[in-house]
């Protein structure tokens, strides 16, 4: 997972990997974690961490709007997302698979 995150060089690859796809998956994971954490930790996760994640995704989308202006780059952005999705599903195994499917907008 580390190599997949840090192999990217261009602003649009970094934004796609970390801010758009990575943060989207993180949001779904945090929502799931809130359900299983103790009350104090769940409140901290919801009120201090989760509330900021949407702005991270928005910032990534702004970078993509600026740099992903050709069909080739847009296709590559989708490839970055697919690779990130596949790697995170491999890393986390089946219990989290449905959570990541939902985050990625996939049925499964």
Backbone as numpy.savetxt, mean C-alpha at the origin, in Angstrom:
# Nx Ny Nz CAx CAy CAz Cx Cy Cz
10.97 -8.46 0.70 10.15 -7.28 0.70 11.02 -6.03 0.70
12.11 -6.05 1.45 13.02 -4.92 1.53 13.58 -4.59 0.14
14.04 -5.59 -0.57 14.62 -5.37 -1.90 13.58 -4.78 -2.85
12.36 -5.28 -2.77 11.31 -4.77 -3.65 11.02 -3.30 -3.35
11.09 -2.92 -2.12 10.80 -1.54 -1.73 11.90 -0.59 -2.18
13.15 -1.01 -2.05 14.26 -0.08 -2.28 14.97 -0.24 -3.61
14.46 -1.07 -4.49 15.09 -1.21 -5.80 14.70 -0.10 -6.75
13.64 0.63 -6.44 13.12 1.64 -7.35 13.93 2.93 -7.29
14.05 3.61 -8.44 14.89 4.80 -8.54 14.12 6.06 -8.91
13.08 5.93 -9.71 12.38 7.12 -10.18 11.31 7.56 -9.18
10.95 8.85 -9.19 9.91 9.33 -8.27 8.60 8.57 -8.41
8.22 8.25 -9.64 6.94 7.56 -9.82 6.99 6.12 -9.34
8.13 5.44 -9.47 8.25 4.07 -8.95 8.19 4.07 -7.43
8.89 5.00 -6.82 8.90 5.10 -5.36 7.50 5.43 -4.84
6.84 6.40 -5.47 5.49 6.77 -5.04 4.53 5.61 -5.22
4.62 4.91 -6.33 3.73 3.78 -6.58 3.96 2.68 -5.54
5.21 2.35 -5.31 5.55 1.26 -4.39 5.19 1.58 -2.95
5.61 2.73 -2.48 5.45 3.04 -1.06 4.13 3.73 -0.75
3.83 4.80 -1.45 2.71 5.63 -1.04 1.37 5.16 -1.59
1.32 4.71 -2.80 0.03 4.31 -3.35 -0.30 2.88 -2.96
0.51 1.93 -3.37 0.19 0.54 -3.09 0.55 0.13 -1.66
1.73 0.50 -1.21 2.15 0.13 0.14 1.24 0.71 1.22
0.93 1.98 1.11 0.07 2.62 2.13 -1.36 2.09 2.07
-1.85 1.77 0.88 -3.20 1.22 0.76 -3.29 -0.12 1.47
-2.28 -0.95 1.28 -2.24 -2.23 1.97 -2.09 -2.02 3.47
-1.28 -1.04 3.86 -1.08 -0.73 5.27 -2.39 -0.29 5.93
-3.18 0.51 5.23 -4.47 0.96 5.78 -5.37 -0.24 6.06
-5.46 -1.16 5.11 -6.29 -2.35 5.31 -5.77 -3.18 6.48
-4.45 -3.29 6.58 -3.85 -4.05 7.68 -4.13 -3.39 9.03
-4.01 -2.08 9.07 -4.27 -1.37 10.33 -5.72 -1.49 10.75
-6.65 -1.44 9.80 -8.06 -1.61 10.14 -8.29 -3.00 10.72
-7.64 -4.00 10.15 -7.75 -5.36 10.67 -7.13 -5.44 12.07
-5.99 -4.79 12.26 -5.32 -4.83 13.56 -6.17 -4.18 14.66
-6.88 -3.12 14.33 -7.73 -2.45 15.31 -8.74 -3.43 15.90
-9.19 -4.36 15.08 -10.18 -5.35 15.53 -9.60 -6.34 16.54
-8.30 -6.56 16.51 -7.72 -7.60 17.38 -6.84 -7.04 18.50
-6.54 -5.76 18.47 -5.69 -5.16 19.51 -6.48 -4.88 20.78
-5.76 -4.72 21.88 -6.41 -4.27 23.10 -6.93 -2.86 22.89
-7.85 -2.41 23.72 -8.54 -1.13 23.51 -7.58 0.06 23.42
-6.60 0.11 24.30 -5.66 1.24 24.30 -4.85 1.29 23.00
-4.33 0.15 22.60 -3.54 0.08 21.37 -4.41 0.36 20.14
-5.63 -0.16 20.14 -6.55 0.07 19.02 -6.88 1.55 18.90
-7.10 2.22 20.00 -7.41 3.64 19.99 -6.22 4.44 19.44
-5.02 4.09 19.89 -3.81 4.74 19.38 -3.66 4.52 17.88
-3.84 3.28 17.44 -3.74 2.95 16.01 -4.76 3.76 15.21
-5.98 3.81 15.67 -7.06 4.50 14.94 -6.88 6.01 14.97
-6.61 6.57 16.14 -6.63 8.03 16.32 -5.32 8.73 16.00
-4.21 8.02 16.05 -2.91 8.65 15.84 -2.19 8.20 14.57
-2.47 6.99 14.12 -1.72 6.46 12.98 -2.60 6.36 11.73
-3.70 5.67 11.84 -4.56 5.43 10.69 -5.08 6.73 10.07
-5.36 7.72 10.89 -5.92 8.98 10.36 -4.97 9.70 9.40
-3.70 9.40 9.45 -2.72 10.08 8.60 -2.40 9.32 7.30
-2.79 8.08 7.25 -2.40 7.25 6.11 -3.01 7.72 4.79
-4.23 8.23 4.83 -4.86 8.71 3.60 -4.08 9.83 2.93
-3.47 10.69 3.73 -2.68 11.78 3.13 -1.42 11.23 2.47
-0.88 10.14 2.97 0.28 9.52 2.33 -0.09 9.00 0.94
-1.26 8.35 0.85 -1.73 7.85 -0.44 -1.97 9.03 -1.39
-2.59 10.08 -0.88 -2.86 11.27 -1.71 -1.55 11.86 -2.24
-0.54 11.97 -1.40 0.75 12.51 -1.84 1.34 11.65 -2.96
1.23 10.35 -2.81 1.72 9.46 -3.86 0.98 9.64 -5.16
-0.32 9.82 -5.05 -1.11 10.04 -6.27 -0.73 11.35 -6.95
-0.42 12.37 -6.16 0.02 13.64 -6.75 1.33 13.47 -7.51
2.24 12.67 -6.96 3.51 12.39 -7.65 3.22 11.67 -8.96
2.31 10.68 -8.91 1.98 9.95 -10.13 1.33 10.86 -11.17
0.48 11.76 -10.73 -0.14 12.70 -11.67 0.91 13.54 -12.39
1.97 13.86 -11.68 3.03 14.69 -12.27 3.94 13.89 -13.20
4.30 12.67 -12.81 5.33 11.92 -13.53 4.80 10.80 -14.43
3.69 10.21 -14.10 3.18 9.06 -14.87 2.27 9.56 -15.99
2.87 10.24 -16.94 2.07 10.92 -17.96 2.05 10.17 -19.30
2.85 9.12 -19.41 2.82 8.34 -20.65 2.17 6.98 -20.37
1.67 6.36 -21.43 1.06 5.03 -21.28 2.08 4.02 -20.78
3.32 4.14 -21.21 4.38 3.22 -20.77 4.60 3.33 -19.26
4.72 4.54 -18.76 4.93 4.72 -17.32 3.71 4.24 -16.55
2.52 4.51 -17.05 1.31 4.06 -16.37 1.24 2.53 -16.32
1.67 1.88 -17.39 1.74 0.42 -17.40 2.74 -0.07 -16.36
3.88 0.61 -16.28 4.91 0.24 -15.29 4.40 0.46 -13.86
3.60 1.49 -13.64 3.02 1.72 -12.31 2.16 0.52 -11.92
1.37 0.02 -12.86 0.55 -1.16 -12.59 1.43 -2.37 -12.28
2.54 -2.51 -12.98 3.46 -3.61 -12.72 4.07 -3.50 -11.32
4.42 -2.28 -10.92 4.95 -2.07 -9.57 3.91 -2.51 -8.55
2.66 -2.12 -8.76 1.59 -2.50 -7.84 1.38 -4.00 -7.79
1.42 -4.66 -8.95 1.25 -6.11 -8.99 2.38 -6.81 -8.25
3.61 -6.35 -8.46 4.76 -6.96 -7.77 4.66 -6.76 -6.27
4.26 -5.56 -5.85 4.12 -5.26 -4.42 3.05 -6.17 -3.82
1.93 -6.28 -4.49 0.82 -7.11 -4.03 1.25 -8.58 -3.90
1.89 -9.11 -4.93 2.34 -10.51 -4.90 3.32 -10.75 -3.76
4.25 -9.84 -3.58 5.26 -10.00 -2.54 4.65 -9.94 -1.15
3.72 -9.03 -0.94 3.13 -8.91 0.38 2.25 -10.10 0.71
1.57 -10.64 -0.29 0.77 -11.84 -0.06 1.67 -13.04 0.26
2.80 -13.13 -0.43 3.76 -14.21 -0.14 4.31 -14.07 1.27
4.63 -12.85 1.66 5.24 -12.60 2.97 4.29 -12.88 4.12
3.02 -12.57 3.92 2.07 -12.65 5.04 1.28 -13.93 5.06
1.24 -14.66 3.99 0.52 -15.91 3.97 -0.99 -15.75 3.83
-1.67 -16.86 3.90 -3.10 -16.89 3.63 -3.98 -16.12 4.61
-3.72 -16.07 5.92 -4.65 -15.36 6.80 -4.88 -13.91 6.40
-3.88 -13.25 5.86 -4.02 -11.85 5.49 -4.38 -11.68 4.01
-4.41 -12.75 3.25 -4.60 -12.66 1.82 -5.87 -11.92 1.45
-7.00 -12.23 2.10 -8.25 -11.54 1.78 -8.18 -10.06 2.10
-7.49 -9.70 3.18 -7.34 -8.29 3.53 -6.61 -7.55 2.42
-5.54 -8.14 1.89 -4.78 -7.49 0.84 -5.54 -7.49 -0.48
-6.32 -8.54 -0.73 -7.18 -8.55 -1.91 -8.14 -7.38 -1.87
-8.77 -7.16 -0.73 -9.72 -6.07 -0.59 -9.01 -4.72 -0.77
-7.82 -4.58 -0.19 -7.08 -3.33 -0.31 -6.71 -3.04 -1.75
-6.42 -4.09 -2.50 -6.02 -3.93 -3.90 -7.23 -3.87 -4.84
-8.42 -3.98 -4.29 -9.62 -3.93 -5.12 -9.85 -5.20 -5.89
-9.30 -6.30 -5.40 -9.47 -7.59 -6.07 -10.48 -8.42 -5.31
-11.22 -9.23 -6.02 -12.11 -10.18 -5.34 -11.35 -11.48 -5.20
-11.59 -12.16 -4.14 -10.85 -13.41 -4.00 -11.00 -13.92 -2.67
